[in-house]
Amino acid sequence: QLSCLVKLVTLHGIPKDLDSYPKDLLLFLSPSDYAATGSCRQYFANIGKANLDVLQRESSQRKELLLEALACLKISSTQVNKENAEILGRLVCDLGGEYIRNSGGNLLKQLSQCDSFLPDQEEAIRSVISSGNTTFGAPAVWSAFTLNELSGLMPVFDHSILQKIPK
């Protein structure tokens, strides 16, 4: 349905008010289509707010979106800073464990919005959280606020992390 809607919306060219359309619609446009109305950074900031699960997790379309986002943001290593993590939004759900490990805690807030994780991602999240080298600190100093911020990651926490969280 979204794919058909994009064809209808773009029938007479790309509308100038594209940012006012549902974010999920943008998943079916390419950054070059969007370029006429804004920057690729703006495009991916909007994509990061979309429901990526409209596209299958391992689909070529979703993989291509991530590659284009990394290129647009000039992320050439496996380290993502906080600003770029915010722009990527839900696209971080598709980053591999190496990105999660090398970015420290920069991705945790966005990762907590993901519906599921691959084993490699889960292991990397546990490793980052166990290190305590995040803005949230070690699990032993977490508050109810911290748990709320990271609630989407709780299914990934193992016993060694859970036992350190204060009651």
N, CA, C and O of each residue as an XYZ file, in Angstrom:
668
protein
N       0.817     -1.191      0.000
C       0.000      0.000      0.000
C       0.865      1.261      0.000
O       0.593      2.214     -0.731
N       1.913      1.251      0.834
C       2.799      2.421      0.895
C       3.517      2.633     -0.427
O       3.689      3.768     -0.872
N       3.929      1.554     -1.045
C       4.607      1.645     -2.337
C       3.692      2.284     -3.385
O       4.122      3.124     -4.175
N       2.435      1.872     -3.374
C       1.459      2.458     -4.314
C       1.212      3.925     -3.986
O       1.091      4.757     -4.884
N       1.138      4.232     -2.708
C       0.903      5.613     -2.280
C       2.046      6.525     -2.717
O       1.810      7.663     -3.123
N       3.274      6.036     -2.636
C       4.431      6.820     -3.089
C       4.298      7.135     -4.574
O       4.578      8.254     -5.002
N       3.875      6.154     -5.352
C       3.702      6.376     -6.801
C       2.661      7.455     -7.058
O       2.822      8.287     -7.950
N       1.596      7.432     -6.270
C       0.531      8.418     -6.421
C       1.009      9.815     -6.009
O       0.753     10.799     -6.704
N       1.702      9.888     -4.875
C       2.186     11.170     -4.345
C       3.230     11.798     -5.257
O       3.298     13.020     -5.387
N       4.046     10.953     -5.891
C       5.140     11.466     -6.725
C       4.794     11.477     -8.218
O       5.673     11.683     -9.056
N       3.547     11.262     -8.544
C       3.107     11.217     -9.939
C       3.509     12.466    -10.729
O       3.901     12.365    -11.892
N       3.412     13.625    -10.110
C       3.755     14.892    -10.765
C       5.032     15.482    -10.190
O       5.172     16.701    -10.096
N       5.965     14.616     -9.806
C       7.221     15.070     -9.215
C       7.186     14.947     -7.696
O       6.154     14.628     -7.104
N       8.314     15.202     -7.093
C       8.437     15.096     -5.646
C       7.807     16.333     -5.002
O       8.210     17.456     -5.304
N       6.823     16.139     -4.115
C       6.207     17.311     -3.477
C       7.191     18.029     -2.549
O       8.030     17.395     -1.908
N       7.077     19.349     -2.486
C       7.990     20.154     -1.658
C       7.740     19.952     -0.163
O       8.636     20.172      0.652
N       6.519     19.531      0.198
C       6.179     19.363      1.615
C       6.303     17.902      2.055
O       5.530     17.428      2.888
N       7.272     17.207      1.493
C       7.457     15.782      1.761
C       7.615     15.470      3.247
O       7.203     14.403      3.700
N       8.210     16.393      4.010
C       8.398     16.163      5.447
C       7.074     16.042      6.198
O       7.039     15.496      7.300
N       5.993     16.542      5.617
C       4.705     16.481      6.302
C       3.972     15.150      6.042
O       2.933     14.889      6.648
N       4.502     14.330      5.159
C       3.907     13.023      4.880
C       4.330     12.018      5.953
O       5.320     12.241      6.650
N       3.588     10.909      6.094
C       3.984      9.879      7.073
C       5.405      9.389      6.809
O       5.795      9.172      5.662
N       6.173      9.219      7.884
C       7.581      8.811      7.758
C       7.725      7.460      7.047
O       8.687      7.242      6.312
N       6.758      6.548      7.271
C       6.839      5.223      6.650
C       6.823      5.317      5.120
O       7.380      4.458      4.437
N       6.194      6.346      4.598
C       6.122      6.566      3.157
C       7.523      6.787      2.571
O       7.815      6.366      1.452
N       8.376      7.452      3.347
C       9.730      7.782      2.873
C      10.596      6.545      2.650
O      11.586      6.593      1.920
N      10.212      5.432      3.288
C      10.972      4.192      3.111
C      10.972      3.741      1.653
O      11.849      2.984      1.235
N       9.998      4.201      0.885
C       9.870      3.764     -0.497
C      10.375      4.812     -1.492
O      10.158      4.691     -2.698
N      11.045      5.832     -0.976
C      11.719      6.825     -1.818
C      13.214      6.638     -1.651
O      13.659      6.093     -0.640
N      13.976      7.067     -2.599
C      15.426      6.999     -2.435
C      15.920      8.376     -1.985
O      15.233      9.377     -2.185
N      17.100      8.426     -1.382
C      17.649      9.728     -0.974
C      17.748     10.702     -2.140
O      17.589     11.908     -1.954
N      18.012     10.186     -3.352
C      18.107     11.090     -4.502
C      16.743     11.684     -4.844
O      16.667     12.826     -5.297
N      15.657     10.921     -4.633
C      14.308     11.458     -4.830
C      14.056     12.596     -3.843
O      13.469     13.624     -4.178
N      14.516     12.375     -2.630
C      14.284     13.324     -1.544
C      15.163     14.568     -1.671
O      14.807     15.637     -1.174
N      16.302     14.428     -2.334
C      17.295     15.506     -2.425
C      16.711     16.830     -2.901
O      17.203     17.894     -2.526
N      15.677     16.774     -3.717
C      15.058     18.001     -4.235
C      14.390     18.820     -3.130
O      14.208     20.029     -3.271
N      14.026     18.157     -2.034
C      13.306     18.860     -0.961
C      14.144     19.077      0.296
O      13.738     19.837      1.176
N      15.281     18.442      0.400
C      16.102     18.591      1.600
C      17.402     17.833      1.483
O      17.750     17.331      0.414
N      18.109     17.754      2.574
C      19.410     17.081      2.575
C      19.238     15.598      2.862
O      18.189     15.168      3.341
N      20.268     14.822      2.569
C      20.201     13.394      2.875
C      20.154     13.190      4.393
O      19.551     12.229      4.870
N      20.790     14.091      5.152
C      20.728     13.990      6.625
C      19.287     14.103      7.106
O      18.854     13.358      7.985
N      18.554     15.039      6.523
C      17.150     15.225      6.895
C      16.325     14.000      6.492
O      15.449     13.556      7.235
N      16.613     13.473      5.328
C      15.920     12.275      4.847
C      16.110     11.128      5.835
O      15.145     10.471      6.223
N      17.365     10.887      6.241
C      17.622      9.758      7.134
C      17.148     10.030      8.558
O      16.830      9.091      9.286
N      17.095     11.290      8.967
C      16.498     11.618     10.273
C      15.016     11.241     10.249
O      14.485     10.745     11.243
N      14.351     11.475      9.122
C      12.945     11.090      8.978
C      12.797      9.573      8.879
O      11.893      8.999      9.487
N      13.666      8.927      8.125
C      13.649      7.467      7.988
C      13.850      6.816      9.361
O      13.224      5.802      9.671
N      14.725      7.404     10.174
C      15.002      6.866     11.509
C      13.792      6.869     12.421
O      13.761      6.150     13.420
N      12.788      7.678     12.082
C      11.552      7.733     12.875
C      10.461      6.835     12.294
O       9.402      6.667     12.898
N      10.723      6.263     11.124
C       9.729      5.412     10.455
C       9.707      4.022     11.083
O      10.622      3.640     11.812
N       8.661      3.285     10.793
C       8.546      1.897     11.230
C       9.283      1.025     10.216
O       8.717      0.629      9.197
N      10.540      0.734     10.503
C      11.366     -0.041      9.569
C      10.831     -1.445      9.343
O      11.162     -2.077      8.340
N      10.013     -1.939     10.254
C       9.496     -3.294     10.113
C       8.496     -3.426      8.968
O       8.036     -4.528      8.667
N       8.159     -2.300      8.326
C       7.372     -2.336      7.098
C       8.178     -3.088      6.027
O       7.612     -3.731      5.144
N       9.498     -2.993      6.125
C      10.409     -3.720      5.231
C      10.954     -4.926      5.999
O      11.236     -4.816      7.192
N      11.104     -6.061      5.342
C      11.653     -7.239      6.011
C      13.066     -6.964      6.492
O      13.833     -6.267      5.827
N      13.406     -7.512      7.647
C      14.681     -7.221      8.306
C      15.898     -7.442      7.420
O      16.776     -6.581      7.368
N      15.973     -8.536      6.742
C      17.158     -8.841      5.922
C      16.964     -8.462      4.453
O      17.750     -8.883      3.605
N      15.937     -7.679      4.139
C      15.657     -7.335      2.741
C      16.761     -6.454      2.155
O      17.433     -5.710      2.870
N      16.927     -6.558      0.856
C      17.955     -5.762      0.183
C      17.620     -4.268      0.301
O      18.522     -3.435      0.389
N      16.345     -3.938      0.304
C      15.921     -2.542      0.408
C      16.353     -1.942      1.758
O      16.831     -0.810      1.823
N      16.175     -2.713      2.812
C      16.541     -2.239      4.154
C      18.064     -2.146      4.302
O      18.581     -1.201      4.899
N      18.767     -3.125      3.760
C      20.232     -3.103      3.797
C      20.767     -1.896      3.029
O      21.703     -1.231      3.475
N      20.169     -1.621      1.878
C      20.584     -0.483      1.050
C      20.343      0.839      1.773
O      21.167      1.750      1.698
N      19.220      0.942      2.467
C      18.936      2.159      3.244
C      20.032      2.418      4.270
O      20.501      3.546      4.419
N      20.438      1.360      4.980
C      21.486      1.509      5.988
C      22.808      1.922      5.353
O      23.489      2.813      5.861
N      23.171      1.286      4.253
C      24.423      1.638      3.563
C      24.405      3.091      3.086
O      25.399      3.805      3.216
N      23.267      3.522      2.533
C      23.146      4.901      2.065
C      23.198      5.881      3.240
O      23.768      6.966      3.125
N      22.606      5.495      4.360
C      22.634      6.357      5.547
C      24.063      6.519      6.057
O      24.486      7.628      6.380
N      24.802      5.421      6.129
C      26.195      5.477      6.594
C      27.031      6.349      5.659
O      27.882      7.111      6.117
N      26.792      6.240      4.356
C      27.521      7.052      3.383
C      27.148      8.524      3.526
O      28.024      9.388      3.521
N      25.872      8.810      3.653
C      25.400     10.194      3.795
C      26.018     10.861      5.023
O      26.447     12.013      4.969
N      26.057     10.120      6.130
C      26.578     10.664      7.395
C      28.095     10.570      7.478
O      28.700     10.939      8.485
N      28.701     10.071      6.402
C      30.161      9.930      6.320
C      30.717      9.079      7.468
O      31.744      9.412      8.059
N      30.030      7.990      7.769
C      30.475      7.040      8.792
C      31.270      5.959      8.064
O      30.696      5.050      7.463
N      32.589      6.069      8.124
C      33.426      5.129      7.377
C      34.003      4.036      8.270
O      34.506      3.029      7.772
N      33.934      4.228      9.582
C      34.417      3.196     10.502
C      33.209      2.525     11.146
O      32.070      2.780     10.754
N      33.456      1.676     12.126
C      32.340      1.020     12.822
C      32.021      1.742     14.130
O      31.479      1.150     15.063
N      32.359      3.010     14.182
C      32.068      3.813     15.369
C      31.062      4.901     14.980
O      31.267      5.644     14.021
N      29.965      4.975     15.753
C      28.913      5.947     15.489
C      28.819      6.889     16.687
O      28.667      6.446     17.826
N      28.911      8.203     16.416
C      28.811      9.158     17.525
C      27.345      9.386     17.895
O      26.437      8.936     17.197
N      27.136     10.089     18.999
C      25.786     10.303     19.527
C      24.883     11.057     18.541
O      23.716     10.705     18.369
N      25.423     12.082     17.903
C      24.636     12.876     16.946
C      24.154     12.014     15.779
O      22.985     12.076     15.399
N      25.052     11.215     15.216
C      24.672     10.345     14.108
C      23.721      9.237     14.552
O      22.853      8.818     13.787
N      23.884      8.761     15.792
C      22.964      7.747     16.324
C      21.544      8.300     16.374
O      20.586      7.587     16.075
N      21.409      9.566     16.751
C      20.083     10.189     16.804
C      19.495     10.332     15.405
O      18.296     10.129     15.217
N      20.319     10.677     14.427
C      19.842     10.794     13.048
C      19.416      9.423     12.519
O      18.369      9.298     11.884
N      20.223      8.404     12.780
C      19.911      7.052     12.309
C      18.637      6.500     12.940
O      17.912      5.732     12.307
N      18.366      6.885     14.171
C      17.155      6.416     14.844
C      17.028      4.910     14.800
O      17.930      4.192     15.233
N      15.913      4.429     14.277
C      15.656      2.984     14.246
C      16.536      2.225     13.263
O      16.579      0.995     13.293
N      17.236      2.942     12.395
C      18.175      2.261     11.492
C      19.298      1.578     12.273
O      19.926      0.655     11.754
N      19.564      2.010     13.503
C      20.620      1.363     14.304
C      20.260     -0.092     14.596
O      21.139     -0.894     14.910
N      18.979     -0.438     14.495
C      18.544     -1.822     14.731
C      19.189     -2.789     13.746
O      19.237     -3.992     14.003
N      19.683     -2.280     12.625
C      20.297     -3.126     11.611
C      21.828     -3.111     11.664
O      22.481     -3.793     10.874
N      22.398     -2.344     12.582
C      23.856     -2.310     12.713
C      24.338     -3.587     13.396
O      23.705     -4.082     14.329
N      25.454     -4.108     12.925
C      26.022     -5.330     13.506
C      26.659     -5.091     14.858
O      26.827     -3.954     15.298
N      27.008     -6.182     15.504
C      27.609     -6.138     16.827
C      28.876     -5.305     16.904
O      29.147     -4.672     17.925
N      29.645     -5.302     15.838
C      30.899     -4.537     15.821
C      30.620     -3.038     15.982
O      31.347     -2.343     16.693
N      29.581     -2.548     15.329
C      29.188     -1.143     15.472
C      28.751     -0.859     16.908
O      29.116      0.166     17.485
N      27.973     -1.770     17.474
C      27.455     -1.588     18.840
C      28.614     -1.530     19.828
O      28.659     -0.655     20.693
N      29.551     -2.467     19.697
C      30.710     -2.500     20.597
C      31.576     -1.239     20.454
O      31.949     -0.624     21.453
N      31.889     -0.861     19.223
C      32.801      0.252     18.977
C      32.189      1.624     19.236
O      32.912      2.615     19.344
N      30.875      1.688     19.335
C      30.208      2.970     19.578
C      29.931      3.195     21.051
O      29.325      4.198     21.426
N      30.371      2.267     21.890
C      30.136      2.409     23.328
C      28.651      2.490     23.609
O      27.873      1.704     23.068
N      28.258      3.408     24.427
C      26.850      3.542     24.773
C      26.068      4.440     23.836
O      24.878      4.665     24.057
N      26.703      4.959     22.796
C      26.045      5.920     21.902
C      24.788      5.387     21.222
O      23.922      6.168     20.829
N      24.676      4.076     21.080
C      23.545      3.503     20.354
C      22.456      2.941     21.259
O      21.383      2.577     20.778
N      22.715      2.865     22.560
C      21.799      2.168     23.461
C      20.378      2.717     23.457
O      19.415      1.950     23.434
N      20.243      4.030     23.479
C      18.901      4.624     23.517
C      18.108      4.234     22.270
O      16.935      3.872     22.370
N      18.732      4.305     21.110
C      18.056      3.944     19.872
C      17.814      2.431     19.792
O      16.766      1.991     19.318
N      18.785      1.642     20.256
C      18.634      0.186     20.233
C      17.463     -0.265     21.106
O      16.852     -1.301     20.840
N      17.154      0.501     22.133
C      16.055      0.101     23.019
C      14.694      0.188     22.324
O      13.692     -0.280     22.864
N      14.653      0.785     21.124
C      13.413      0.870     20.349
C      13.245     -0.305     19.374
O      12.202     -0.431     18.731
N      14.253     -1.150     19.265
C      14.217     -2.258     18.316
C      13.315     -3.379     18.833
O      13.227     -3.616     20.038
N      12.650     -4.060     17.904
C      11.755     -5.150     18.286
C      12.489     -6.448     18.578
O      12.050     -7.237     19.416
N      13.600     -6.673     17.896
C      14.351     -7.914     18.094
C      15.810     -7.688     17.733
O      16.171     -6.699     17.095
N      16.634     -8.630     18.158
C      18.069     -8.539     17.905
C      18.597     -9.865     17.400
O      18.063    -10.928     17.715
N      19.659     -9.783     16.610
C      20.387    -10.973     16.199
C      21.334    -11.348     17.338
O      21.694    -10.479     18.133
N      21.753    -12.619     17.445
C      22.642    -13.039     18.542
C      23.897    -12.171     18.681
O      24.313    -11.855     19.796
N      24.497    -11.788     17.557
C      25.696    -10.944     17.555
C      25.405     -9.580     18.205
O      26.228     -9.052     18.952
N      24.241     -9.031     17.915
C      23.842     -7.745     18.496
C      23.602     -7.884     20.004
O      24.020     -7.031     20.787
N      22.930     -8.959     20.397
C      22.648     -9.182     21.822
C      23.937     -9.255     22.626
O      24.056     -8.643     23.687
N      24.894    -10.007     22.111
C      26.179    -10.172     22.808
C      26.891     -8.824     22.924
O      27.472     -8.516     23.965
N      26.846     -8.034     21.872
C      27.497     -6.717     21.876
C      26.816     -5.776     22.873
O      27.495     -5.029     23.578
N      25.496     -5.804     22.938
C      24.763     -4.954     23.887
C      25.137     -5.335     25.315
O      25.401     -4.460     26.140
N      25.161     -6.635     25.613
C      25.547     -7.087     26.964
C      26.966     -6.640     27.297
O      27.245     -6.221     28.421
N      27.854     -6.730     26.323
C      29.250     -6.338     26.521
C      29.360     -4.846     26.847
O      30.076     -4.470     27.775
N      28.663     -4.001     26.097
C      28.697     -2.549     26.307
C      28.106     -2.197     27.679
O      28.673     -1.396     28.422
N      26.975     -2.798     27.995
C      26.319     -2.494     29.277
C      27.167     -2.979     30.451
O      27.306     -2.273     31.450
N      27.729     -4.171     30.337
C      28.560     -4.718     31.411
C      29.811     -3.887     31.652
O      30.314     -3.834     32.774
N      30.316     -3.238     30.609
C      31.534     -2.433     30.750
C      31.303     -1.223     31.659
O      32.226     -0.751     32.323
N      30.066     -0.729     31.682
C      29.760      0.452     32.496
C      30.250      1.748     31.876
O      30.029      2.820     32.440
N      30.912      1.675     30.722
C      31.447      2.867     30.055
C      30.399      3.501     29.146
O      30.627      3.678     27.950
N      29.264      3.837     29.717
C      28.192      4.490     28.975
C      27.714      5.684     29.794
O      28.095      5.836     30.954
N      26.890      6.521     29.199
C      26.341      7.657     29.943
C      25.420      7.182     31.052
O      25.122      7.938     31.976
N      24.962      5.931     30.972
C      24.089      5.377     32.002
C      24.884      4.829     33.178
O      24.318      4.573     34.241
N      26.193      4.644     32.999
C      27.037      4.095     34.054
C      26.857      2.592     34.180
O      26.186      1.958     33.367
N      27.467      2.042     35.210
C      27.378      0.601     35.457
C      25.981      0.255     35.970
O      25.336      1.090     36.606
N      25.505     -0.959     35.704
C      24.183     -1.367     36.175
C      23.981     -1.165     37.685
O      22.852     -0.967     38.134
N      25.058     -1.215     38.462
C      24.961     -1.059     39.916
C      24.487      0.331     40.339
O      24.046      0.508     41.475
N      24.572      1.323     39.442
C      24.146      2.688     39.800
C      22.878      3.123     39.066
O      22.494      4.292     39.122
N      22.242      2.200     38.391
C      21.048      2.552     37.626
C      19.878      2.891     38.528
O      19.747      2.360     39.630
N      19.030      3.785     38.043
C      17.810      4.167     38.756
C      16.603      3.667     37.946
O      16.756      3.050     36.892
N      15.415      3.946     38.461
C      14.194      3.587     37.740
C      14.157      4.316     36.396
O      13.684      3.763     35.403
N      14.657      5.563     36.363
C      14.703      6.338     35.122
C      15.565      5.616     34.079
O      15.180      5.511     32.914
N      16.728      5.123     34.505
C      17.637      4.413     33.594
C      16.951      3.175     33.030
O      17.012      2.909     31.829
N      16.301      2.426     33.905
C      15.608      1.218     33.456
C      14.504      1.555     32.461
O      14.265      0.810     31.511
N      13.844      2.664     32.681
C      12.800      3.098     31.758
C      13.406      3.449     30.395
O      12.863      3.074     29.356
N      14.532      4.168     30.403
C      15.217      4.548     29.163
C      15.683      3.321     28.359
O      15.674      3.331     27.128
N      16.084      2.282     29.071
C      16.644      1.090     28.434
C      15.669     -0.090     28.432
O      16.074     -1.228     28.196
N      14.400      0.173     28.690
C      13.423     -0.912     28.852
C      13.372     -1.867     27.658
O      13.146     -3.064     27.840
N      13.574     -1.368     26.465
C      13.548     -2.225     25.282
C      14.719     -3.192     25.204
O      14.691     -4.149     24.431
N      15.756     -2.939     26.013
C      16.932     -3.818     26.003
C      16.861     -4.902     27.079
O      17.663     -5.835     27.078
N      15.902     -4.776     27.992
C      15.827     -5.731     29.115
C      15.804     -7.196     28.705
O      16.434     -8.012     29.378
N      15.107     -7.569     27.633
C      15.134     -8.988     27.247
C      16.544     -9.505     26.916
O      16.783    -10.712     26.927
N      17.455     -8.600     26.628
C      18.825     -8.975     26.272
C      19.697     -9.156     27.517
O      20.702     -9.866     27.477
N      19.305     -8.505     28.634
C      20.110     -8.562     29.856
C      20.183     -9.998     30.366
O      19.171    -10.695     30.442
N      21.380    -10.424     30.710
C      21.531    -11.751     31.297
C      21.593    -11.627     32.818
O      21.521    -10.525     33.363
N      21.727    -12.756     33.489
C      21.707    -12.776     34.952
C      22.795    -11.891     35.552
O      22.561    -11.213     36.552
N      23.994    -11.894     34.941
C      25.105    -11.103     35.501
C      24.812     -9.612     35.498
O      25.301     -8.885     36.363
N      24.024     -9.148     34.542
C      23.642     -7.726     34.504
C      22.492     -7.471     35.465
O      22.522     -6.518     36.244
N      21.481     -8.325     35.408
C      20.282     -8.138     36.241
C      20.598     -8.139     37.732
O      20.008     -7.359     38.480
N      21.502     -8.985     38.179
C      21.795     -9.053     39.609
C      22.516     -7.822     40.141
O      22.540     -7.597     41.351
N      23.107     -7.018     39.249
C      23.824     -5.817     39.670
C      22.904     -4.596     39.797
O      23.271     -3.614     40.443
N      21.721     -4.648     39.192
C      20.811     -3.512     39.221
C      20.204     -3.383     40.615
O      19.659     -4.353     41.144
N      20.292     -2.184     41.222
C      19.727     -2.008     42.577
C      18.212     -2.240     42.587
O      17.507     -1.922     41.629
N      17.738     -2.803     43.701
C      16.308     -3.063     43.819
C      15.543     -1.790     43.891
O      14.317     -1.812     43.993
